Structure formats: structure tokens, C-alpha cells
């Protein structure tokens, strides 16, 4: 007994080995994109599998009518701006004359009113231009994230009617943020595994991550062995496609 006890204590003091599991890597963040306006597709600028940066143009829509509205609103602003400046100059002169008792109060009020009306008309024209410019900007569908194009459901000449439905035009994924689920044998479960560091490997590539979730509902794993689903999130350099089998090593120290 005196011999066995030191051996047992020595065994318990050994560092725990990492837990090795297998799973399938998937993109952790997928976005489906649609159009905010009813318009006809002019051109699709990307292909499935293509890498995109945030802000890259992916689909452009026919913008003839919307561009005309911007041009008209711009012309209105350009025509009204000088009038506001002229009315402001007239108002300043009227104020100066009034202060020297060289102008009647009613004339000053008329100058103030003329300037107020001109400024209000200009503000309305600027608001109209801002709205027209916003609508024009919606004719370009750009990627909200850096990632990879997963699917395209749009084609040149297609009319998108947003009043009927919100049709998905593209799906893009952040290919640097991935996750993998694996079945963890129940005898290896410990609540301390949550947030543990993990390494995810595919061939010669290895990526760092951590355990973000453990589903304590028991499922049947390999050979009908009771197991729980464990999820690891990890970051890549964008070179790992989704759907590949990977090895997971969870730090169990």
C-alpha cells in the first residue's frame, strides 16, 4: 500500500494530455445580400469562389432614371445657392442701413423674409439631392465584409422587384472566421473545457482557436458511443475552404 500510494499520486500529478477530435470546418459567418430597390441587373462583377474585400462592387443595377434625378437635383442646388448668397448680402446691407436709421423697419423685414425663403428653398433642394444620391448609391451592391462569394442568384437583365419579395442575390462568407463541431465522448467532458485553447489542423496547416460551446445533450457518436457536441471557433488566413475534414486538439491542462 505504501508503494502504490506514491505511484498513484505521481500519476495524478502528470499533466493531462490534449483531447484529439475530428470534425468538418465551416464558415462561421455567412451573409445573404439582396437589393434595397426595385431595378434591373446591369452587371454581375464577381464569380462564385472569388475573394472580395470589404466594399468591392459585386452587382450593379440600371441607374438611368436615378442618375437623371441626381442631375436635376444638382442643377436645382446650383441655381439656388447663388440666390441665397445674394439675399444674404442684401440682408446685411439692409441691416446696416437700418442701424443707421436710413431704412424703414418694413424694408428690413422684407429682406429678412427674402433670405429666409431663399435659404429654405436651398435646404429643400439639398435634401432632394441627398435623397436622389442615396437612391443612386443603392444601384451598386457592394460586399459588407472581406471574404469569399459562395453563391450568386442574379444575372444581367434580371428585374428585381422588392415589392414582391426580398430575393437573395448573393451569399458571401467571412473566410477568416470559421468553426467546427466535433463529438466529445462523455467521459472526457468537463465544464472547464469551455473557453479552452484549441488547435485546428488540416494537412500541414494549423490554426488557433478556442472552445466556445458544449451541448450537454448526449448524442450517439462513433460505434454508438455516448458523446456531446463541442464547438470550436478559429481564425484562418482565408486559405481554408469550408467542408474539409479537420483535426482538433483541445488543451486539457
C-alpha positions as CSV (number, residue, x, y, z in Angstrom):
1,X,0.0,0.0,0.0
2,X,2.9,2.3,0.9
3,X,4.4,1.6,-2.6
4,X,1.1,2.1,-4.5
5,X,0.1,5.4,-2.9
6,X,3.2,7.4,-4.2
7,X,2.7,5.8,-7.6
8,X,-0.9,6.9,-7.7
9,X,-0.1,10.4,-6.5
10,X,2.6,10.6,-9.1
11,X,0.2,9.5,-11.9
12,X,-2.4,12.1,-10.8
13,X,0.2,14.9,-10.9
14,X,1.1,14.2,-14.5
15,X,-0.2,16.9,-17.0
16,X,-3.4,15.9,-18.8
17,X,-3.0,15.2,-22.5
18,X,-4.8,17.2,-25.1
19,X,-8.1,15.9,-26.3
20,X,-8.0,15.0,-30.0
21,X,-11.2,15.1,-32.1
22,X,-12.3,15.2,-35.7
23,X,-14.9,17.5,-37.4
24,X,-15.8,19.4,-40.6
25,X,-14.7,23.1,-40.9
26,X,-17.5,25.5,-41.8
27,X,-17.7,29.3,-42.3
28,X,-18.8,30.9,-39.1
29,X,-20.3,34.0,-40.7
30,X,-22.4,33.9,-43.9
31,X,-24.4,36.9,-45.2
32,X,-27.2,36.8,-47.7
33,X,-27.4,40.0,-49.7
34,X,-30.4,41.5,-51.6
35,X,-31.3,44.7,-53.3
36,X,-33.0,47.6,-51.4
37,X,-34.5,49.0,-54.6
38,X,-36.5,47.6,-57.5
39,X,-34.3,47.7,-60.5
40,X,-32.9,45.7,-63.4
41,X,-29.5,44.0,-63.0
42,X,-26.9,45.6,-65.3
43,X,-23.9,43.5,-64.5
44,X,-22.6,40.9,-62.1
45,X,-19.0,41.7,-61.2
46,X,-18.0,38.6,-59.2
47,X,-17.9,34.9,-59.6
48,X,-18.6,32.0,-57.1
49,X,-15.4,31.3,-55.2
50,X,-14.0,34.7,-55.8
51,X,-12.3,36.5,-52.9
52,X,-13.6,40.0,-52.2
53,X,-12.6,42.9,-50.0
54,X,-15.0,45.0,-48.0
55,X,-16.6,47.5,-50.3
56,X,-15.9,45.6,-53.5
57,X,-18.6,46.1,-56.2
58,X,-20.5,42.8,-56.8
59,X,-23.7,43.8,-58.6
60,X,-24.6,47.0,-60.4
61,X,-28.2,47.9,-61.4
62,X,-29.5,50.0,-64.3
63,X,-29.3,53.6,-62.9
64,X,-30.6,55.7,-65.9
65,X,-33.7,57.2,-64.2
66,X,-32.0,57.6,-60.8
67,X,-29.0,59.3,-62.3
68,X,-31.4,61.8,-64.1
69,X,-32.9,62.6,-60.7
70,X,-29.5,63.4,-59.3
71,X,-28.6,65.6,-62.2
72,X,-31.9,67.5,-61.9
73,X,-31.5,67.9,-58.1
74,X,-27.8,69.1,-58.6
75,X,-29.0,71.7,-61.1
76,X,-31.6,73.0,-58.7
77,X,-29.0,73.3,-55.9
78,X,-26.5,75.1,-58.2
79,X,-29.3,77.5,-59.3
80,X,-30.5,78.3,-55.8
81,X,-27.1,78.6,-54.0
82,X,-26.2,82.0,-55.6
83,X,-29.6,83.4,-54.8
84,X,-29.1,82.6,-51.1
85,X,-25.7,84.4,-51.2
86,X,-27.3,87.4,-52.9
87,X,-30.2,87.5,-50.4
88,X,-27.7,87.3,-47.5
89,X,-25.7,90.3,-49.0
90,X,-29.0,92.2,-49.4
91,X,-29.9,91.4,-45.8
92,X,-26.6,92.6,-44.4
93,X,-26.9,95.9,-46.3
94,X,-30.4,96.4,-45.1
95,X,-29.4,95.7,-41.5
96,X,-26.5,98.2,-41.8
97,X,-28.9,100.9,-43.2
98,X,-31.5,100.2,-40.6
99,X,-28.9,100.5,-37.8
100,X,-28.0,104.0,-39.2
101,X,-31.7,104.9,-39.3
102,X,-31.5,105.1,-43.1
103,X,-34.0,102.3,-43.8
104,X,-37.5,101.6,-42.7
105,X,-38.3,98.6,-40.5
106,X,-40.6,97.1,-43.1
107,X,-37.8,97.1,-45.7
108,X,-35.5,95.2,-43.3
109,X,-38.2,92.7,-42.5
110,X,-38.7,92.2,-46.3
111,X,-35.0,91.5,-46.7
112,X,-35.1,89.0,-43.8
113,X,-38.1,87.3,-45.3
114,X,-36.5,87.1,-48.8
115,X,-33.3,85.5,-47.3
116,X,-35.4,83.0,-45.2
117,X,-37.4,81.9,-48.2
118,X,-34.2,81.5,-50.4
119,X,-32.4,79.5,-47.6
120,X,-35.5,77.3,-47.1
121,X,-35.7,76.6,-50.9
122,X,-32.0,75.7,-51.0
123,X,-32.3,73.4,-48.0
124,X,-35.2,71.6,-49.7
125,X,-33.2,71.2,-52.9
126,X,-30.2,69.9,-50.9
127,X,-32.4,67.4,-49.2
128,X,-33.8,66.3,-52.5
129,X,-30.3,65.9,-53.9
130,X,-29.2,63.8,-50.8
131,X,-32.2,61.5,-51.3
132,X,-31.6,61.1,-55.0
133,X,-27.9,60.4,-54.4
134,X,-28.8,57.8,-51.8
135,X,-31.1,56.0,-54.2
136,X,-28.4,56.2,-56.8
137,X,-25.9,54.6,-54.4
138,X,-28.3,51.7,-54.0
139,X,-27.7,50.7,-57.6
140,X,-24.4,49.3,-56.5
141,X,-24.4,46.3,-54.3
142,X,-21.0,46.1,-52.5
143,X,-19.6,43.5,-50.2
144,X,-20.1,44.4,-46.5
145,X,-17.2,42.2,-45.4
146,X,-14.0,40.7,-46.7
147,X,-14.5,37.1,-47.6
148,X,-15.5,34.8,-50.4
149,X,-18.5,34.6,-52.7
150,X,-20.4,31.4,-52.0
151,X,-23.4,31.7,-54.4
152,X,-24.9,34.0,-57.0
153,X,-28.6,34.1,-57.9
154,X,-28.6,37.2,-60.1
155,X,-27.9,37.7,-63.8
156,X,-27.8,40.6,-66.2
157,X,-31.2,41.7,-67.4
158,X,-33.0,40.2,-64.4
159,X,-35.6,42.6,-62.9
160,X,-35.6,42.7,-59.1
161,X,-38.9,43.6,-57.6
162,X,-38.5,44.3,-53.9
163,X,-42.3,44.9,-53.5
164,X,-42.9,41.2,-54.3
165,X,-40.1,39.6,-52.2
166,X,-36.6,40.1,-50.8
167,X,-34.8,37.8,-53.2
168,X,-31.3,36.7,-52.2
169,X,-28.9,37.8,-54.9
170,X,-25.6,36.7,-53.4
171,X,-24.2,34.8,-50.4
172,X,-20.8,35.9,-49.1
173,X,-18.9,34.4,-46.2
174,X,-16.1,35.7,-43.9
175,X,-13.4,33.1,-44.8
176,X,-11.2,34.1,-42.0
177,X,-13.7,33.2,-39.3
178,X,-14.5,29.5,-39.1
179,X,-15.9,27.0,-36.7
180,X,-16.0,23.2,-36.4
181,X,-18.2,20.8,-34.4
182,X,-17.0,17.5,-33.0
183,X,-18.4,14.7,-30.9
184,X,-16.8,14.7,-27.5
185,X,-17.0,11.3,-25.7
186,X,-19.0,11.9,-22.5
187,X,-16.2,10.5,-20.3
188,X,-14.0,13.4,-21.5
189,X,-16.5,16.1,-20.7
190,X,-15.6,18.7,-18.2
191,X,-17.1,22.2,-17.7
192,X,-13.6,23.5,-17.6
193,X,-13.2,22.7,-21.3
194,X,-15.3,25.8,-22.2
195,X,-13.0,28.6,-23.4
196,X,-10.0,26.3,-23.5
197,X,-7.5,26.9,-26.3
198,X,-7.6,24.6,-29.3
199,X,-5.7,23.9,-32.5
200,X,-7.4,23.1,-35.7
201,X,-5.3,21.3,-38.3
202,X,-5.7,20.4,-42.0
203,X,-2.8,18.7,-43.7
204,X,0.2,21.0,-42.8
205,X,-1.9,24.0,-41.9
206,X,-2.7,24.7,-38.2
207,X,-4.9,27.5,-36.8
208,X,-5.5,28.7,-33.3
209,X,-9.0,28.9,-31.7
210,X,-10.9,28.1,-28.6
211,X,-13.9,26.0,-27.4
212,X,-17.0,28.3,-27.5
213,X,-19.8,25.8,-26.8
214,X,-20.5,22.4,-25.5
215,X,-24.0,20.9,-26.0
216,X,-24.6,18.7,-22.9
217,X,-27.4,16.8,-24.7
218,X,-26.0,13.4,-25.3
219,X,-25.9,12.0,-28.8
220,X,-24.6,8.8,-30.3
221,X,-21.1,9.1,-31.6
222,X,-18.9,6.5,-33.4
223,X,-19.8,2.9,-32.6
224,X,-22.9,4.2,-30.8
225,X,-20.7,5.7,-28.0
226,X,-22.4,8.5,-26.0
227,X,-21.0,11.9,-26.9
228,X,-21.6,15.6,-26.7
229,X,-21.2,18.2,-29.5
230,X,-18.3,20.5,-28.9
231,X,-17.8,23.7,-31.0
232,X,-14.5,25.4,-31.7
233,X,-14.2,28.8,-33.4
234,X,-10.9,29.5,-35.1
235,X,-9.3,32.1,-37.3
236,X,-7.6,31.4,-40.6
237,X,-5.7,33.4,-43.3
238,X,-8.6,32.7,-45.7
239,X,-6.9,29.8,-47.3
240,X,-9.1,27.0,-45.8
241,X,-12.3,26.2,-47.8
242,X,-15.4,25.1,-45.9
243,X,-16.4,21.5,-45.8
244,X,-13.0,20.0,-45.3
245,X,-12.3,17.4,-42.6
246,X,-10.0,18.8,-39.8
247,X,-8.4,17.6,-36.7
248,X,-9.0,19.4,-33.4
249,X,-6.7,19.3,-30.4
250,X,-8.1,20.9,-27.2
251,X,-5.8,21.9,-24.5
252,X,-6.8,19.9,-21.4
253,X,-4.2,21.3,-19.0
